[in-house]
């Protein structure tokens, strides 16, 4: 989950996580994300995959206006914020311990007329899924949520529950270990992979999954 640390670039690459603010420009808005590595660790910093997925959304890869979207393991909420600015109705989720921090970033970065389009809600993968209607979302978003092997079964169960046969799932990830490839194989058995090797940057990729196991795009 977003609250469990894992290995990544050390040294200089980690310095950006100790800055109190990370500033981005998306959807004609300046977004200032508050970070708090010391208190919440990996849940409270902006990882590269979130920037990649936000860029992918801004490129217009999917039609966001009016669609129902959910972000899993949102952390700072950057991806969900961008999706809302681009017109989606977004449920931005993470574990309970991260919700107040997540909510503060969402409220600080969405204009008042857009805030009703973004709801911050608790979701621990594989638990209490009954609080979400099956197949509730057109679009499921996840940035750097594929890394902890003990969460893979719960994550897959959550993706299956939240998606319908018309849903699209966008996952931005950096494949670090062989176990990550194992999860991608699990995804391929359950979903149709529309674009497995659509890379953005040197090591990052955006994986597009069709939950309906058809060639139809919603």
VOGU-3710 file (C-alpha; in Angstrom, 3 decimals, decimal comma):
1> xxxxxxxxxx> 0,000/0,000/0,000  0,984/3,630/-0,232  2,000/3,711/3,429  4,708/1,044/3,300  8,254/2,127/2,323  10,164/0,392/-0,457  13,511/0,725/-2,169  13,997/3,455/-4,734  16,648/5,904/-5,879  18,736/6,965/-2,897
11> xxxxxxxxxx> 20,822/10,033/-2,139  20,136/13,058/-4,309  16,966/11,480/-5,686  15,401/11,433/-2,230  16,131/15,060/-1,399  13,024/16,263/-3,236  10,869/14,235/-0,847  12,040/16,325/2,102  10,832/19,583/0,568  7,613/20,823/2,198
21> xxxxxxxxxx> 6,053/21,717/-1,154  6,194/20,246/-4,648  4,894/22,521/-7,407  3,436/21,398/-10,743  1,523/22,888/-13,652  -1,374/20,850/-15,037  -4,679/21,729/-16,709  -3,796/25,443/-16,733  -3,459/25,430/-12,958  -0,487/25,703/-10,642
31> xxxxxxxxxx> -0,699/22,843/-8,168  1,205/23,014/-4,892  1,345/19,664/-3,140  2,272/19,633/0,530  4,747/16,874/1,430  5,536/15,375/4,840  8,059/12,570/4,555  8,973/12,721/8,241  5,437/12,071/9,513  3,841/9,870/6,840
41> xxxxxxxxxx> 6,737/8,618/4,723  5,951/7,419/1,210  2,261/8,312/1,504  3,069/12,005/1,750  5,453/12,661/-1,145  4,984/12,895/-4,896  6,493/9,940/-6,734  7,536/10,174/-10,383  4,755/7,829/-11,463  2,131/10,321/-10,257
51> xxxxxxxxxx> 3,673/13,025/-12,434  3,828/10,638/-15,394  0,195/9,594/-15,025  -0,937/13,201/-14,594  0,922/14,106/-17,787  -0,690/11,158/-19,563  -4,141/12,358/-18,523  -3,407/15,905/-19,649  -2,356/14,570/-23,057  -5,985/13,544/-23,584
61> xxxxxxxxxx> -5,397/9,805/-23,735  -8,886/9,262/-22,286  -11,961/11,467/-22,189  -12,251/12,681/-18,620  -15,053/15,198/-18,823  -18,051/13,770/-17,028  -16,548/10,340/-16,361  -16,570/8,614/-12,980  -13,006/7,934/-11,801  -11,262/6,555/-8,734
71> xxxxxxxxxx> -7,618/6,862/-7,705  -6,189/4,012/-5,626  -3,383/4,566/-3,121  -3,563/8,275/-3,843  -0,999/9,463/-1,294  -0,730/13,207/-1,935  -3,649/13,144/-4,382  -1,872/14,692/-7,370  -3,393/12,356/-9,971  -6,907/12,714/-8,604
81> xxxxxxxxxx> -6,560/16,489/-8,450  -5,468/16,623/-12,095  -8,308/14,322/-13,143  -10,830/16,597/-11,409  -9,345/19,701/-13,036  -9,731/17,960/-16,393  -13,433/17,345/-15,797  -13,781/13,954/-14,115  -15,841/13,160/-11,035  -13,148/11,579/-8,874
91> xxxxxxxxxx> -13,125/9,490/-5,713  -9,606/9,844/-4,300  -8,741/7,002/-1,938  -6,113/5,780/0,484  -5,878/4,160/3,901  -7,424/5,901/6,897  -4,155/7,178/8,361  -3,440/9,204/5,199  -6,887/10,705/4,648  -6,573/14,021/6,497
101> xxxxxxxxxx> -3,290/14,792/4,765  -4,756/13,763/1,411  -7,875/15,861/1,956  -5,804/18,945/2,779  -3,999/18,748/-0,563  -7,214/18,207/-2,500  -8,971/21,149/-0,858  -5,962/23,440/-1,290  -5,621/22,781/-5,014  -9,157/22,629/-6,382
111> xxxxxxxxxx> -11,170/25,809/-7,012  -14,457/25,952/-5,066  -16,585/25,180/-8,127  -14,572/22,004/-8,823  -14,288/20,710/-5,254  -17,701/18,970/-5,380  -16,288/16,762/-8,165  -13,629/15,300/-5,859  -14,433/13,084/-2,871  -11,738/11,783/-0,511
121> xxxxxxxxxx> -12,675/8,365/0,833  -11,053/5,522/2,732  -10,161/2,376/0,817  -7,858/-0,375/1,994  -7,460/-2,870/-0,819  -9,414/-6,060/-0,351  -11,301/-4,755/2,698  -14,851/-3,422/3,063  -15,342/-3,343/-0,689  -19,075/-3,455/-0,053
131> xxxxxxxxxx> -18,968/0,298/0,591  -18,293/0,675/-3,139  -20,813/-0,475/-5,726  -19,491/-3,207/-8,052  -18,385/-1,720/-11,364  -18,903/1,784/-10,023  -16,200/3,562/-12,022  -15,492/4,280/-15,688  -11,821/4,914/-14,985  -9,484/3,490/-12,338
141> xxxxxxxxxx> -6,154/5,234/-11,735  -3,050/4,080/-9,894  0,444/5,580/-9,719  3,292/3,436/-8,398  0,986/1,043/-6,558  2,620/-2,136/-7,909  5,570/-2,959/-5,676  4,557/-4,832/-2,527  3,947/-8,510/-3,246  1,753/-9,177/-0,219
151> xxxxxxxxxx> -0,768/-6,618/-1,527  -1,070/-8,046/-5,049  -4,042/-10,345/-4,402  -5,949/-7,610/-2,565  -5,158/-5,064/-5,274  -6,359/-7,415/-8,000  -9,551/-8,133/-6,054  -10,130/-4,393/-5,670  -9,604/-3,726/-9,374  -12,044/-6,491/-10,241
161> xxxxxxxxxx> -14,680/-5,167/-7,833  -14,494/-1,526/-8,887  -14,436/-2,116/-12,646  -17,192/-3,037/-15,067  -16,922/-4,405/-18,582  -16,709/-0,816/-19,817  -14,045/0,393/-17,395  -10,521/1,448/-18,285  -7,672/1,048/-15,803  -4,553/3,230/-16,071
171> xxxxxxxxxx> -1,519/2,230/-14,021  1,751/4,164/-14,110  4,639/2,182/-12,723  8,367/1,587/-12,675  9,080/-2,137/-12,822  11,777/-2,719/-10,208  11,677/-6,424/-9,402  10,662/-9,708/-10,985  7,689/-9,870/-8,623  6,346/-6,747/-10,317
181> xxxxxxxxxx> 6,337/-8,587/-13,639  4,464/-11,398/-11,915  1,689/-8,974/-11,030  1,553/-7,741/-14,619  1,051/-11,357/-15,662  -1,831/-11,578/-13,174  -3,376/-8,506/-14,772  -3,051/-9,994/-18,243  -4,998/-13,065/-17,157  -7,876/-10,947/-15,875
191> xxxxxxxxxx> -7,938/-7,931/-18,188  -7,193/-7,082/-21,796  -3,946/-5,114/-22,032  -4,489/-2,375/-24,576  -0,992/-0,922/-24,384  1,573/-2,759/-22,292  4,707/-0,981/-23,463  3,582/2,622/-23,702  6,588/4,146/-22,003  6,870/7,707/-20,758
201> xxxxxxxxxx> 10,459/8,509/-19,899  13,330/6,059/-19,659  12,007/3,600/-17,078  8,354/4,490/-16,540  5,425/2,971/-18,354  1,686/3,515/-18,451  -0,302/0,289/-18,651  -3,783/0,553/-20,135  -6,202/-2,231/-19,209  -9,642/-2,893/-20,648
211> xxxxxxxx> -11,708/-4,449/-17,870  -14,228/-5,859/-20,320  -11,796/-8,250/-22,025  -12,881/-6,854/-25,385  -11,432/-4,469/-27,930  -14,127/-1,900/-27,163  -13,005/1,425/-25,739  -15,445/3,244/-23,501
//
